[in-house]
Amino acid sequence: MLTGERSGGNKSNTSPAENYYLARRRTLQVVVSSLLTECGFESAEKAAVETLTEMMQSYITEVGRCAKASCEHTARSTPTLSDVVITLVEMGFNVDTLPVYAKRSQRMVITAPPVTNAPVIPKSLVAGQKRTHPAYIPSHFPEFPDPHTYIKTPTFREPVSEYQVVREKAASQRRDVERALTRFMAKTGETQSLFKDDLTAFPLIAARPSSIPYLSALLPSELELQALEETDSSEQDDQTDTENNHNNNIHDDTGADKENAVLPPGGVVPTVKNNEENMIDNPYLRPVKKPKVRRKK
């Protein structure tokens, strides 16, 4: 029998890290006790068991540290069996004796401690299907990472080009804009209500009476006025260029006569009225203008 008092009794509030450390230490003590039993010991002092447990923990920690360093040296994140074998060889352990030791007849089987399943963390991004190892990769190698780490994942949706969907979206956007403008005008301007009791229910935009209600339908829009102004300006530029050329020709012939001419009593030479004075503000009363005909060269 192995002697040794097991800690128990009063349970203090410990953190999960401390609980994990205590469970691991207890498991190592069970392993050390079973090894001592295989070697023929019937009892052992607590201090001896603790010393052997500390030695085993230090040995396992050193093997893990060296295996991790060997793994990172080859640009990997998870150690494999080859890393552990290289570590044991570097620490002076004869790897060839492991199969014989594993098949010994008097070995004791230790039941695995109960393991609580860790909570499953939902994946934030799922793309494609996770690959399994091909036939030429051993099963003890780490699994492939999530597919989104090496598969091209689009972060945007392709624009919808179907005619029906585009028209429905445009119509819904137009309704939303009209509804928003209507609410804004109802809140900022005068409103009328359908119900006399509740003036806030179903407000209607108050109609503004006009002496000439058909005037807004007859007047052109801003775009039409802008197009007319651009046409007028281009025609005026062409007309002024033609007049300037004609005046220059006349000026050459009558230069001497103008030098001897006498100014009128007012002292001001009469000039031609500006085109702006002759222009009419109402577009419907303007003279008809023929469209330009471009001759083919």
Secondary structure, 3 states (H helix, E strand, C coil): CCCCCCCCCCCCCCCHHHHHHHHHHHHHHHHHHHHHHHCCCCCCCHHHHHHHHHHHHHHHHHHHHHHHHHHHHCCCCCCCHHHHHHHHHHCCCCHHHHHHHHCCCCCCCCCCCCCCCCCCCCCCCCCCCCCCCCCCCCCCCCCCCCHHHCCCCCCCCCCCCCHHHHHHHHHHHHHHHHHHHHHHHHHHCCEEECCCCCCCCCEEECCCCCCCCCHHHHCCCHHHHHHHHHHHHHHHHHHHHHHHHHHHHHHHHCHHHHHHCCCCCCCCCCCCCCHHHHCCCCHHHCCCCCCCCCCCC
